[in-house]
Amino acid sequence: MPIDTTPSTVATNALQALPFSSLIGGPLDAAIKAQAMAAKTSWEFIQQVGLNEDKATGKKEAVNVTFYYNKNGQMTKLIVPLLTIVPIPYIAIDEVQINFKANISASSSSVSETSSSESTEAGGSAKASFGYGPFSVSAEFKANYSSKKDSKASEESKYSVEYTMDVQVHAGQSDMPAGLATVLNILQSSITDANSKGTFTFSPANPQVDAATLAKDGKFAVNITANIKDSNGLVLAGEKVTFTPETGKNITFDPVTEQTTDDNGNVTFSVKGVLTSADAYDEAVGFTLADAKQGLSASGVLSFIGQLPTT
């Protein structure tokens, strides 16, 4: 009997018919779409939680969280961008494992059976005797004939296809993209503390007039720079600031013109005057810087050190 190649052909065709592109490409496509959804979720979180938008101008600003605490006896406000203190959901799929197993079985069987039997039987009977007297033999003959032939043939074929697929996806909190990390670093550097009423500072902290800056005729000039910030720690530009010195017994100040802060909240005064007596040295004269609009002010002392130069 020739070898039946039908099972092999059936198994090969069944294996070739499996949709490998869908079996492998489907989970990968789903992983890519899930990664896109995760990125969109991160963006929506930043938009909805970390930023405020001005409906009129469309301008977006970082949401700040304000804390108040006592600093050197003064109530101080700490301003922190919200995005720097809450975790930003940034989930990334870093591994996809696809395990596929196919089990294909095919079989064919055939059975052929032939049986036959023969028997011969005479169509009649005969009886005969031979001999005479006491010596005689008798015999009887009977013959039958029959013929029988049986045959049986059967054929059976079957096949089955079974496959299983396991997909394992691993995702976790990934490192921030470089751009987002840079933004967060900038926001972190913007964390600042501010006086709850605003701040008014000036430099140098202890302005002085000495022999090196004093003319022989007793005239002097010293620059004092001030900086103004509001209660949120933001510099105030365009503020009108006045400089008012106290009256010294032997010191005369030239009139000091009102100045306007620049874009960085700074303003510089050139304080000029003349010493009318050598006794003015080793004298301290107070002054006040004030911003009437914000109600902020700062006070300092201008010191005269040394001796009045002689002509």
Buried (B, 14 or more C-beta within 10 A) or exposed (E): EEEBEEBEEBBEEBEEEBEEEEBBEBBEEBBEEBBEEBBEBBEEBBEEEBBEEEEEEEEEEBBBEEEEEEEEEEEBBBBBBBBBEEEBEBBEBEEBEBEEEBEBEBBBEEEEEEEEEEEEEEEEEEEEEEEEEEEEEEEEEEEEEEEEEEEEEEEEEEBEBEEEEEBEBEBEEEEBEEEBEEBBEEBEEBBBBBBEBBBBEBBEEEBBBBEEEBEEEBBBEBEBEBBBBBBEBBBBEEBBBBBEBBEBEBBBBEEBEEBEBBEEBBBBBEBBBBBBEEEBBEBEBEBEBBBEEBEBBBEBEBBBEBEBBEE
